[in-house]
């Protein structure tokens, strides 16, 4: 369990465990790479303004909620996603008062940003 709490410095920021995520939320820290898993609690309509994003809310084991904004112009849409499904993620955390958002769950076509992903039912989307 303690191994999960290790922090690795990456090109685009930090990889955070749940305890560091709680710290990032409480200190309003953004632009950090975060990985984890949660349960989908709400599917939201796609955001079709600008780059299209599949959006949904997940609940972490800690009880914290996160908005996931997955760019479906750069990565495949998760068509089989349903409320109650488990999902793993790796992307960039942005603080907000409701718990925060994770985006950059895809490859950067320009190669400048740390690549992210979503994993659902054993399939990785990036």
N, C-alpha and C positions, 0 to 999 in steps of 0.2 A: 504494500500500500504506500509506503514512504517513497518508493521509486516513482509513483505517479505524481508526487509533489515536486519533482525536479523541474527546474526551469531551464530551457535551452534558448540561448540567444540566436535569433535567426536574422536573415537579411532584412525582413520587413518589420521586425519587432520582436515580441516575446511570445512563446507558447505558454499558455496559462493552464494550470489545473483548476479544479473547482474552488479550492481555497484562495488561489490567486485571483480567480474570476470574481469571487465575492469582494476581494480587496479592490479590484479594478472598478467594480460597480460602486462601492461605497466611496471611493475617491474620485469618481467620475473620469476614469482613465479610458481613453479611446486609442484606436490605432494599434491594437495588440492582436497578435495571432492567437487564436483560442481553439482548442479541440475539446470534444466531449460527446455526450450523447444525451438524448432526451426523448420524451414522448410527445407526439403531435397532439395538441389540444384544440387547435382551430385552424382550418384552412381558410385563407383569405383570397379575395379576387386577385387575379394577376394585375400587376402594375404595368400598363402598356404605354406610359408616357416616357419617351426617350427609349433607353435600353429596356427591354421587357424583363420583368422579374416575377418568378413564382414566389408567393409569399405565404408564410404560415407561422404559427406560434408553437413553440415547444416548451415543455416544462422539464427542467433539470431535476436530478435526484434531490438536490437541495431545496426544491420548491420554487426556485427562481424561474422566471419565464424569459424567453428570448424570442425576438422576431428574426426569422430567417428570410433573407431576400436573395434568392438564387437567380442569377442572370441567365435567362433561357435564350438569349441571343448568342451566348458564348458556350453554353453547356446544355446537355439534354434536360428536358422537363421530366420530373418524376410523375408520370401519369398514374401510377398505382398508389400514390400516397393517400392515406386515409387518416382521419382522427383516430387516435389510439395506437398508431404505429410507432415503433421505435425507430430513431434515426441517429446516425453518428454524423459529426460535422467537423470541419476544419476550415476556418476563415478568419476574417478580420472583425474584431469586436469594436462597435461604436456605442458609447454610453448614451442612454436616455433615461428619463425618470421612470419609465415603465419596465425597466430591466435591461434594455439594450437591444442591439441588433447585430446580426452577423451577416456579412456580405463577403464578396471575393471568394465565393465557394466554387471557383472555376479556375481555369488556366488564364494567365495574362497573355493575350495574343502578341503583345510587344515584348514580353519577357522581362519586365521590370519589377513586377509585384510578385510576392510569394504566392504560389499556386495553392488553391484550396479545393475542397471537395465536399460532397454529401454522400453518405452511404445508407442505402435502404434495401432491406431484404437481400443482403449480400452483394448488391451491385453498387459500384462506385460511380458517381456522376461528377464530372469535372471538365 
